[in-house]
Amino acid sequence: MTTDELTAALRACAAGLYPLEAGVALLTAEGTFLRRDDFTSRFITVGTITSDGTTLMAAIDWDAVITALQAGEIPCSGGERRVLMLSASLAGGIPVDLRDAATGLDDRNVQRLVTAILHASGKRPEPGLYR
């Protein structure tokens, strides 16, 4: 499955739930984790519904992700860690220390975070705004 297909499947599963949409969008915009087999094979469940095997939905086990992250089982940079924690907080309701998670983000990820927070509150961004 390509990263684009996985992104579409995650978005399909999150559709209509603004905080989940926002968390998925923040994570997929960052881009690193959906390209990692150690992440996708362990924390993402993919569902196929059509007879031709087309993937229609996928979901992230946010609790398992954060548990593994805190146990040091997901190697990543500080920025990647912050984006993962913020995504899990928005999408999965997992508490995060904003002072720790928001400081140290680069300008692009700060803009993505602001967009995600607005999205979670019901203000869907225009297409392409997370990039």
C-alpha positions in Angstrom: 0.0 0.0 0.0 1.3 3.4 -0.9 1.6 6.3 1.5 -1.1 8.2 -0.4 -3.5 5.2 -0.3 -2.9 4.8 3.5 -3.4 8.5 4.0 -6.7 8.3 2.1 -7.8 5.3 4.2 -7.0 7.0 7.5 -8.9 10.1 6.4 -11.9 8.0 5.4 -12.0 6.4 8.8 -11.7 9.8 10.5 -14.3 11.6 8.3 -16.8 13.6 10.2 -15.0 13.6 13.6 -13.1 16.9 13.6 -10.6 16.1 16.3 -9.8 12.7 14.7 -9.6 14.3 11.2 -7.2 17.0 12.6 -4.9 14.5 14.4 -4.7 12.3 11.3 -4.1 15.4 9.1 -1.3 16.6 11.4 0.4 13.2 11.4 0.1 12.6 7.7 1.3 16.1 6.8 4.5 15.5 8.8 5.0 12.5 6.6 7.6 10.4 8.4 5.6 7.8 10.2 3.4 6.6 7.3 6.6 5.8 5.4 7.9 3.6 8.2 7.0 -0.1 8.2 7.8 -0.4 11.9 5.0 2.2 12.5 2.4 1.2 9.9 2.6 -2.6 10.6 2.4 -2.2 14.3 0.0 0.7 15.0 -2.3 0.9 12.0 -5.2 -1.5 11.3 -6.3 -1.6 7.7 -9.7 -2.7 6.6 -10.7 -4.0 3.2 -14.3 -3.9 2.2 -14.4 -4.4 -1.5 -14.1 -7.7 -3.3 -11.1 -6.5 -5.3 -9.2 -5.8 -2.0 -9.2 -2.0 -2.2 -8.5 -0.5 1.1 -11.2 1.8 2.2 -10.4 2.6 5.9 -7.5 2.5 8.3 -7.2 3.4 11.9 -4.3 4.2 14.2 -4.1 2.8 17.7 -3.2 6.0 19.4 -2.9 4.5 22.9 -0.4 1.9 21.7 1.5 4.5 19.8 2.0 6.7 22.8 2.8 3.7 25.1 5.5 2.6 22.7 6.8 6.2 22.2 7.1 6.6 26.0 8.9 3.3 26.3 11.5 4.4 23.7 10.3 1.9 21.1 9.7 4.4 18.3 13.0 6.0 17.4 12.4 9.5 16.1 13.7 13.1 16.2 12.4 15.6 18.8 10.2 17.3 16.2 8.8 14.0 15.0 8.1 13.0 18.6 6.3 16.3 19.3 4.1 16.0 16.2 3.3 12.4 17.1 2.3 13.4 20.6 0.2 16.3 19.4 -1.5 14.2 16.8 -2.4 11.5 19.4 -3.7 14.2 21.7 -6.0 15.6 19.1 -7.1 12.3 17.6 -7.1 10.0 20.6 -7.7 12.4 23.5 -4.3 11.5 25.0 -3.0 14.2 27.4 0.0 16.2 26.3 2.0 18.9 27.9 1.6 21.7 25.3 4.6 23.7 26.8 6.8 20.7 26.1 5.2 19.6 22.8 4.7 23.0 21.1 8.1 24.5 21.9 10.8 23.3 19.7 8.5 22.8 16.6 9.8 24.4 13.4 7.7 27.0 11.7 6.0 24.6 9.3 4.9 22.3 12.1 3.7 25.2 14.2 1.5 26.3 11.3 0.2 22.7 10.9 -0.5 22.6 14.6 -2.5 25.8 14.5 -4.4 24.5 11.5 -5.1 21.3 13.3 -6.4 23.0 16.4 -8.8 25.1 14.3 -9.8 22.0 12.4 -10.5 20.1 15.7 -12.8 22.9 16.8 -14.9 22.5 13.6 -13.2 24.9 11.3 -12.1 22.6 8.5 -9.1 24.1 6.5 -9.1 24.5 2.8 -7.4 21.6 1.0 -3.7 21.7 1.0 -3.4 24.0 4.1 -1.5 21.3 6.1 1.3 21.2 3.7 
